[in-house]
Amino acid sequence: MEILKEIEKTPLSSKKFIAWAVSGFLWKAFLLCALFFGANVSVLLLTVGLVMFLDILYIGSQTALDTLVRYAAIIRGGKDV
């Protein structure tokens, strides 16, 4: 199907992916700084838990969105509206 080829993007052409990658880098930098300056263990655990939760939400929402777009493309049969 040609419509699926039009929908597919490389990761670096997606603004959401770039924002997620920058966010991942920044929270890891925060953790390194927190460890270096001797932050409380509860702060570190809260940060890791929150980032894991947000990553799971991001991946789940992207998967759901991709599924819906592909389903709509298949139902439409590749015809332009």
C-alpha distances in whole Angstrom, upper triangle without the diagonal:
4,6,6,7,9,11,11,15,18,21,23,21,21,25,25,25,27,30,29,30,33,34,34,36,39,39,40,42,44,45,46,48,49,50,52,54,55,53,54,52,51,49,47,46,45,43,41,40,39,37,35,35,33,31,30,29,27,25,25,24,21,20,20,18,15,15,16,13,10,12,12,9,8,12,11,8,7,10,13,16
4,5,5,6,9,10,13,16,19,21,19,20,23,24,24,26,28,28,29,32,33,33,35,38,39,39,41,43,44,45,48,49,50,52,53,54,53,53,52,51,49,47,46,45,43,41,41,39,37,36,35,33,31,30,30,27,25,26,24,21,20,21,19,16,16,17,13,12,14,13,10,11,14,12,10,7,10,11,14
4,5,5,6,9,12,15,18,20,18,18,21,21,21,24,26,26,27,30,31,32,34,36,37,38,40,41,42,44,46,47,48,50,52,52,50,51,49,48,46,45,44,42,40,39,38,37,34,33,33,30,29,28,27,24,23,23,21,18,18,18,16,13,14,14,10,9,11,10,7,9,11,10,9,6,8,9,12
4,5,5,6,10,13,16,18,16,16,19,19,19,22,24,24,25,28,29,29,31,33,34,35,37,39,39,41,43,44,45,47,49,50,48,48,47,45,44,42,41,40,38,36,35,34,31,30,30,28,26,25,24,22,20,20,19,16,15,16,14,10,11,12,9,7,10,10,7,9,12,11,10,8,12,13,15
4,5,5,8,11,14,16,14,15,19,19,19,21,24,24,24,27,28,28,30,33,34,34,36,38,39,40,43,44,45,46,48,49,48,49,47,46,44,42,42,41,38,36,36,35,32,31,31,29,26,26,26,23,21,22,21,17,17,18,16,13,14,15,12,11,14,14,11,12,16,15,13,11,14,14,17
4,6,8,11,14,16,13,14,17,18,18,20,22,23,24,26,28,28,30,32,33,34,36,38,39,40,42,43,45,46,48,49,47,48,47,46,44,42,41,40,38,36,36,34,32,31,31,28,26,27,26,23,21,22,20,17,17,18,15,13,15,15,11,11,14,13,10,13,16,14,14,10,13,12,15
4,6,10,12,14,12,11,15,15,15,18,20,20,21,24,25,25,27,29,30,32,33,35,36,38,39,41,42,44,45,46,44,45,44,43,40,39,38,37,34,33,33,31,28,28,27,25,23,23,22,19,18,18,17,13,14,15,12,9,12,12,8,8,12,11,9,12,15,14,14,11,14,13,15
4,7,9,12,10,10,14,14,13,16,18,18,19,22,23,23,25,27,28,29,31,33,34,35,37,39,40,41,43,44,42,43,42,41,39,37,36,35,33,31,31,30,27,26,26,24,21,22,21,18,16,18,16,13,13,15,12,9,12,13,10,10,14,14,12,14,17,17,16,14,17,17,19
4,6,8,6,7,11,12,11,13,15,16,16,19,20,21,22,24,26,27,28,30,31,33,34,36,37,38,40,42,40,41,40,39,37,35,35,34,31,29,30,28,25,25,25,22,20,21,20,17,16,18,16,13,14,16,14,11,14,16,13,13,17,17,15,18,21,20,20,17,20,19,21
4,6,5,7,11,12,10,11,14,14,14,17,19,19,20,22,24,24,26,28,29,30,32,34,35,36,38,39,38,39,38,38,35,33,33,32,29,28,29,27,24,24,25,22,19,21,21,17,16,18,18,14,15,18,16,13,17,18,16,16,20,20,19,21,24,24,23,21,24,23,25
4,5,5,9,9,6,8,11,11,10,13,15,15,16,19,20,20,22,24,25,26,28,30,31,32,34,36,34,36,34,34,31,29,29,29,26,24,25,24,20,20,21,19,16,18,18,14,13,16,16,12,14,17,15,13,17,19,17,17,21,22,20,23,26,25,26,23,26,25,27
4,5,8,9,7,6,10,11,10,12,15,15,15,18,20,20,21,24,25,26,28,29,31,32,34,35,34,36,35,34,32,30,30,30,26,25,26,25,21,22,23,20,18,20,20,16,16,19,18,15,17,20,18,16,20,22,19,20,24,24,23,26,28,28,28,25,28,27,28
4,6,9,8,8,11,13,12,14,17,17,18,20,22,23,24,26,28,29,30,32,34,35,36,38,36,38,37,37,34,32,33,32,28,28,28,26,23,24,25,21,19,21,21,17,17,19,18,15,17,19,17,15,19,20,17,19,22,22,21,23,26,25,26,23,25,23,25
4,5,5,6,9,10,11,13,14,15,17,19,20,22,23,24,26,28,29,30,32,33,35,36,34,36,35,34,31,30,30,29,26,25,26,23,20,21,21,18,16,18,17,13,14,16,14,11,14,16,14,13,17,17,15,17,20,20,20,22,25,24,25,23,25,23,24
4,5,5,6,9,10,11,12,14,15,16,18,20,21,22,24,26,27,28,30,31,33,34,32,34,33,32,29,28,29,27,24,24,24,22,19,20,20,17,16,18,17,13,14,17,15,12,16,17,15,15,19,19,17,20,23,22,22,25,27,26,28,25,27,25,26
4,5,5,6,9,10,10,12,14,15,16,18,20,21,23,24,26,27,29,30,31,32,30,31,31,29,27,25,26,24,21,21,21,18,16,17,17,13,12,14,13,9,11,13,11,9,13,15,12,13,17,17,16,18,21,21,22,24,26,26,27,26,27,26,26
4,5,5,6,9,10,10,12,14,15,17,18,20,21,23,24,26,27,29,30,31,29,31,30,29,26,25,25,24,20,20,20,18,15,16,16,13,11,14,13,10,10,13,12,10,13,15,14,13,17,18,17,19,22,22,22,25,27,27,28,26,28,27,28
4,5,5,6,8,10,11,12,14,16,17,18,20,21,23,24,26,27,29,30,28,30,29,29,26,24,25,24,21,20,21,19,16,17,18,15,13,16,16,12,13,17,16,13,16,19,17,17,21,22,21,22,25,26,25,28,30,30,31,29,31,29,30
4,5,5,6,9,10,10,12,14,15,16,18,20,21,22,24,26,27,28,26,28,27,26,23,22,23,21,18,18,19,17,14,16,16,13,12,15,14,11,13,16,15,13,17,19,17,18,21,22,21,23,26,26,27,29,31,31,32,30,32,31,31
4,6,5,6,9,10,11,12,14,15,17,18,20,21,23,24,26,27,25,26,25,24,21,20,20,19,16,15,16,14,11,12,13,10,8,12,11,8,10,13,13,12,15,17,16,17,20,21,21,22,25,26,26,29,31,31,32,31,33,31,32
4,5,5,6,9,10,11,12,14,16,17,19,20,21,23,24,26,24,26,25,25,22,20,21,20,16,16,17,16,12,13,15,12,10,14,14,11,12,16,16,14,17,19,19,19,22,24,23,24,27,28,28,30,33,33,34,32,34,33,34
4,5,5,6,9,10,10,12,14,15,16,18,20,21,22,24,23,25,24,24,21,19,20,20,16,16,18,16,13,15,17,14,12,16,16,14,15,19,18,17,20,22,21,22,25,26,26,27,30,31,31,33,35,36,37,35,37,35,36
4,5,5,6,9,10,10,12,14,15,16,18,20,21,22,20,22,21,21,18,16,17,16,12,13,15,12,9,12,13,10,10,14,14,12,14,17,17,16,19,21,21,21,24,26,26,27,30,31,31,34,35,36,37,35,38,36,36
4,5,5,6,9,10,11,13,14,15,17,18,20,21,19,21,20,20,17,15,16,15,12,11,13,12,8,10,12,10,9,13,14,12,13,16,17,16,19,21,21,22,24,26,26,28,30,31,32,34,36,36,38,36,38,37,38
4,6,5,6,9,10,11,12,14,15,17,18,20,19,21,20,21,18,16,17,17,13,13,16,15,11,13,16,14,13,16,18,15,17,20,21,20,22,25,24,25,28,29,29,30,33,34,34,36,39,39,40,38,41,40,40
4,5,5,6,9,10,10,12,14,15,16,18,17,19,19,19,16,14,16,15,12,12,15,14,11,14,16,14,13,17,18,16,18,21,21,21,24,26,26,26,29,31,31,32,35,36,36,38,40,41,42,40,42,41,41
4,5,5,6,9,10,10,12,14,15,16,14,16,15,15,12,10,12,12,8,9,11,10,8,11,13,12,12,15,16,15,17,20,21,21,23,25,25,26,29,30,31,32,35,36,36,39,40,41,42,41,43,42,42
4,5,5,6,9,10,11,12,14,15,14,16,15,16,13,11,13,13,10,9,13,13,10,12,15,14,13,17,18,17,18,21,23,22,24,27,27,28,30,32,32,34,36,37,38,40,42,43,44,42,45,44,44
4,5,5,6,9,10,10,12,14,13,16,16,17,14,12,15,15,12,12,16,15,13,15,18,17,16,20,21,20,21,25,25,25,27,30,30,30,33,35,35,36,39,40,40,42,44,45,46,44,47,45,46
4,5,5,6,9,10,10,12,11,13,14,14,11,9,12,12,9,10,14,13,12,15,17,16,16,20,21,20,22,25,25,25,28,30,30,31,34,35,35,37,39,40,41,43,45,46,47,46,48,47,47
4,5,5,6,8,10,10,9,11,11,12,9,7,10,11,8,8,12,12,11,13,16,16,16,19,21,20,22,24,26,26,28,30,31,32,34,36,36,38,40,41,42,44,46,47,48,47,49,48,48
4,5,5,6,9,10,10,13,13,15,12,10,13,15,12,12,16,16,15,17,20,19,19,22,24,23,24,27,28,28,30,33,33,34,36,38,39,40,42,44,44,46,48,49,50,48,51,50,50
4,5,5,6,8,9,12,13,15,12,11,14,15,13,14,17,17,16,19,21,21,21,24,26,25,26,29,30,30,32,35,35,36,38,40,40,42,44,45,46,48,50,51,52,50,53,51,52
4,5,5,6,5,8,9,11,9,8,11,12,10,12,15,15,15,17,20,20,20,23,25,25,26,29,30,30,32,34,35,36,38,40,41,42,44,46,46,48,50,51,52,51,53,52,52
4,6,5,6,9,9,12,10,8,12,14,12,13,16,17,17,18,21,22,22,24,26,26,27,30,31,32,34,36,37,37,40,42,42,43,46,47,48,50,52,53,54,53,55,54,54
4,6,8,11,12,15,13,12,15,17,15,16,20,20,19,22,24,24,24,27,29,29,30,33,34,34,36,39,39,40,42,44,44,46,48,49,50,52,54,55,56,54,57,56,56
4,6,10,12,14,12,12,16,17,15,17,20,20,20,23,25,25,26,28,30,30,32,34,35,35,38,40,40,41,44,45,46,47,50,51,52,54,55,56,58,56,58,57,57
4,7,9,12,10,10,13,15,14,16,19,20,20,22,24,25,25,28,30,30,31,34,35,36,38,40,40,42,44,45,46,48,50,51,52,54,56,57,58,57,59,58,58
4,6,8,7,7,11,12,11,13,16,16,17,19,21,22,23,25,27,27,29,31,32,33,35,37,38,39,41,43,44,45,47,48,50,51,53,54,56,55,57,56,56
4,5,5,7,9,10,11,13,15,16,17,19,20,22,23,25,26,27,29,31,32,33,35,37,38,39,41,43,44,45,47,48,50,52,53,54,56,55,57,56,56
4,5,5,6,9,10,11,12,14,15,17,18,20,21,23,24,26,27,29,30,32,33,35,36,38,39,41,42,44,45,47,48,49,51,52,54,53,56,55,55
4,5,5,6,8,10,10,12,14,15,16,18,20,21,22,24,26,27,28,30,32,33,34,36,37,39,40,42,43,45,46,48,49,51,52,52,54,53,53
4,6,5,6,9,10,11,12,14,15,16,18,20,21,22,24,26,27,28,30,32,33,34,36,37,39,41,42,43,45,47,48,49,51,50,52,51,51
4,5,5,6,9,10,11,12,14,15,16,18,20,21,23,24,26,27,29,30,32,33,35,36,37,39,41,42,43,45,47,48,49,49,51,50,50
4,5,5,6,8,10,11,12,14,15,17,18,20,21,22,24,26,27,29,30,32,33,35,36,38,39,41,42,43,45,46,48,47,50,49,49
4,6,5,6,9,10,11,12,14,15,17,18,20,21,22,24,26,27,28,30,32,33,35,36,37,39,41,42,43,45,47,46,48,47,47
4,5,5,6,9,10,11,12,14,15,16,18,20,21,22,24,26,27,28,30,32,33,34,36,37,39,41,42,43,45,44,46,45,45
4,6,5,6,9,10,10,12,14,15,16,18,20,21,22,24,26,27,28,30,32,33,34,36,37,39,40,42,43,43,45,44,45
4,6,5,6,9,10,11,12,14,16,17,18,20,21,23,24,26,27,29,30,32,33,35,36,38,39,41,42,42,44,44,43
4,5,5,6,9,10,11,12,14,15,16,18,20,21,22,24,26,27,29,30,32,33,35,36,37,39,41,40,42,41,41
4,5,5,6,9,10,10,12,14,15,16,18,20,21,22,24,26,27,28,30,31,33,34,36,37,39,38,40,39,39
4,5,5,6,9,10,11,12,14,15,16,18,20,21,22,24,26,27,28,30,32,33,35,36,37,37,39,39,39
4,5,5,6,9,10,11,12,14,15,17,18,20,21,23,24,26,27,29,30,32,33,35,36,36,38,38,37
4,5,5,6,9,10,10,12,14,15,16,18,20,21,22,24,26,27,28,30,31,33,34,34,36,35,35
4,5,5,6,8,10,11,12,14,15,16,18,20,21,22,24,26,27,29,30,31,33,32,35,34,34
4,5,5,6,8,10,11,12,14,15,16,18,20,21,22,24,26,27,28,30,32,31,34,34,34
4,6,5,6,8,10,10,12,14,15,16,18,20,21,22,24,26,27,28,30,30,32,31,31
4,5,5,6,9,10,11,12,14,15,16,18,20,21,22,24,26,27,29,28,30,29,29
4,6,5,6,9,10,11,12,14,15,16,18,20,21,23,24,26,27,26,29,29,29
4,5,5,6,9,10,11,12,14,15,16,18,20,21,22,24,26,26,28,28,28
4,5,5,6,9,10,11,12,14,15,16,18,20,21,22,24,24,26,26,25
4,5,5,6,9,10,11,12,14,15,16,18,20,21,22,22,24,24,24
4,5,5,6,9,10,11,12,14,15,16,18,20,21,21,24,24,24
4,6,5,6,9,10,10,12,14,15,16,18,20,20,22,23,22
4,5,5,6,9,10,11,12,14,15,16,18,18,20,20,20
4,5,5,6,8,10,11,12,14,15,16,16,18,19,19
4,6,5,6,9,10,11,12,14,15,16,18,19,19
4,5,5,6,9,10,10,12,14,14,16,17,17
4,5,5,6,9,10,10,12,12,14,14,14
4,5,5,6,9,10,11,10,13,14,15
4,5,5,6,8,10,11,13,15,15
4,5,5,6,8,9,11,12,12
4,6,5,6,6,8,10,11
4,5,5,7,10,12,13
4,5,8,9,12,12
4,6,6,8,9
4,6,9,11
4,7,9
4,6
4
